[in-house]
């Protein structure tokens, strides 16, 4: 018997485990994911209830036990995910892998750093799996289109943000000179903060110009704010239009090697690692 013979049964159960955990095309896979979604919702609800003082006083110990139960459950699930994939490191460094481990850390960190347990609500991010569970492949396709548009526009957006940063530095410096410390603009960084708040049309109102020249400059910045907000919207919209023209239907199937999603409906091999789907 060759040394590789004992590995065949292992490959079989690992493939089956991968199908249940990562796929939503089978009854078992869908049942697993729906159970996971329910557990996540219950876990997040537990954390929210624990943050209410009256409930924490009356049921604090019970809620803590419930949270540890879910943490152990999710830890086992995470280990099973690592076992079921051929390259665990790829899953660990993937988006869902990062979210999964991030959802587990607060519980264990709370043993050393009290208060971090309220970061448990990060687990709500895991509900993104609902798009795959319910086989809403059109949403996966739209998500791929949106991500492609954002990636295509990242350089334009970077140039735009750099321009805005230079603009607020100039405006903040001018306002510091015009208004001065006696009107609350005590430093250039403080004036830059005012420029950011005004240019983005947030307008907290904690700082406001008092001189006629300062008010005129503020009015100009407010008007500029409306035009500046429209720029990134137009950039991303144009890229979305171009990405939509290249639209391809994608499936909810996960690669058994790297656990990535977003493959074309007619794909035979993974577009990320090249493994057969």
Secondary structure, 3 states (H helix, E strand, C coil): CCCCCCHHHHHHHHHHHHHHHHCCCCHHHHHHHHHHHHHHHHHHHHHHHHCCHHHHHHHHHHHHHHHHHHHHHHHHHHHHHHHHCCCHHHHHCCHHHHHHHHHHHHHHHCCCCCCHHHHHHHHHHHHHHHHHHCCCHHHHHHHHHHHHHHHHCHHHHHHHHHHHHHHHHHHHHHHHHHHCHHHCCCCHHHHHHHHHHHHCCCCCCCCCCCCHHHHHHHHHHHHHHHHHHHHHHHHHHHHHHHHHHCCCCECCCCCCCCCCCCCECCCCECCCCCCEC
